[in-house]
Amino acid sequence: MVMTSKMGSSTQPKAKEVLKAGAVVSLSLIVRRILTFLSGVVIAPAIGPAGYGLFVLCRDLCQTGSTFCRSGFPIGVIRKVRENEGKPLLQSSYIVHAFYISGAISLLLMLFAWFWGENYLATNVYHDERFSSIFRVMVLLVPLLTFFELFGGCYRAYFKVQKSSIAINIIQPSTRLLLILFLFTFSVDLRGVIWGTLLSYLLTICYLLYDSRKWLLTKILSPKHLPKINISRFWGYSFVIAITGLLTQLLDKIDIFMIGYFNGSEELGKYAIIKLAVPVIILFNGAFNSLLGATIAALAADKNYKAMAHTMRQHSRWMVICSFPLFLIFSIWGKDLFLVFGKAFTLPTAAIVLLSAGQLTIALFSSVGFALSMTKNYKAELPTSLLGLFINVCLNYVLIPKYGIIGAATATLIALLTANIFRMFIVCKLYNFFPFDRWVVPPLLLSFASVLDVWYLRNWLGDSTITGAVIASCFFFFLYILLMYFFGLNSSDKILSRVIIKKLRNKITFASL
């Protein structure tokens, strides 16, 4: 990754380039989700619900700390690079300062956790006897994640997402799984999971450092010749994004922290398994979002609100097409599918449905979030995230002691819905358009029609096995894709589908030669 030359000038990507980048990102995200799921299948039964819950708790605490350390600079870099198109030295100056500031904060936070934070949490919050020793090692993840995300922001800023997607979504999770399997040959316990995770991030960062070595030598190690920038304004914008990101992170993880506090590691491990699997619902959302944020930022800067509305509506429609069928699968057959983790992870259907609905909410409203965070209206994100977090904390505090993980899932869904609907109203008022159109209705109806047919057939056969659930899910997808292709696509969708099919056919033909 050479920020100024190898990456090239920061120009808007052409349609073919966007399609190619989206395809690479989509494939890499699918691979990452498969690898993450396989890791869960290997790890969870091996260390049990309590061990898995403790690992997830420490990991999520470190991820939340890393969000604060990054200070919003990954998104800040994207915006500043786009705003300073054609000024490579100025772009590099913003990137250099982002690395220096975030790196210093992450190291200070790690030292703080070692000398005070770990002891306080072990004494006053989480009373598992293993928490202190595990968290003391896991806190090394804070600076690793900080640099990991900063590199990702730099790549996205230049629309060069393919290589970063391969590193983030394939190299890191595959290395993690291989390292854990290797360490399990010596001892099947939590230590193998911890060190496998840390080493995988370290090796991936080393790869990114090697890839950007020329730029690092000329810019980060010799920054004096770079133009000066207004640090206070850059940090001011990024810090607001950081606080918003931190609140969003807490909105996603506060249920984990509070289940760990009220119910302990055993219940947390079961809940965490659901949260491990249901993000597959937003799998394609991540692929679209890798370019959506920068695209919305550029359109908003040009005040091309008509194109911005079209982009957001198209995104929302494709999220319905891709995410809603996955939500139905988890809602109807999720309890059977989760038995792959073992009988120790028998889970209530209500918790699966509620957490799946939360992921669907994130997918449907993600473009609305970018319409605020990637434009001059980014400050509106802060009160929205505060509202969602406040509702989530209050409901978790009331519901978890009485209803356990079902209460936590209920609180999370209500908070996500409230925050995203409020965010949507702000966007509608600011830009005078609605991010959904009538074309979201056909995929909804066709999804229901497909899943009801398969559900009825499976019940008639009297099947309740994992294998039956997998077969039913696959048959549902096949039926849904057929119905969508013949009855659910509009003219622009059909053109795009033909382009994709043609490219796949050419790839297959070329590979067979």
Summary of the structure (lengths in Angstrom):
residues: 513
radius of gyration: 22.8
end to end distance: 32.4
largest distance: 73.6
contacts: 1791
relative contact order: 0.10
helix: 86%
strand: 0%
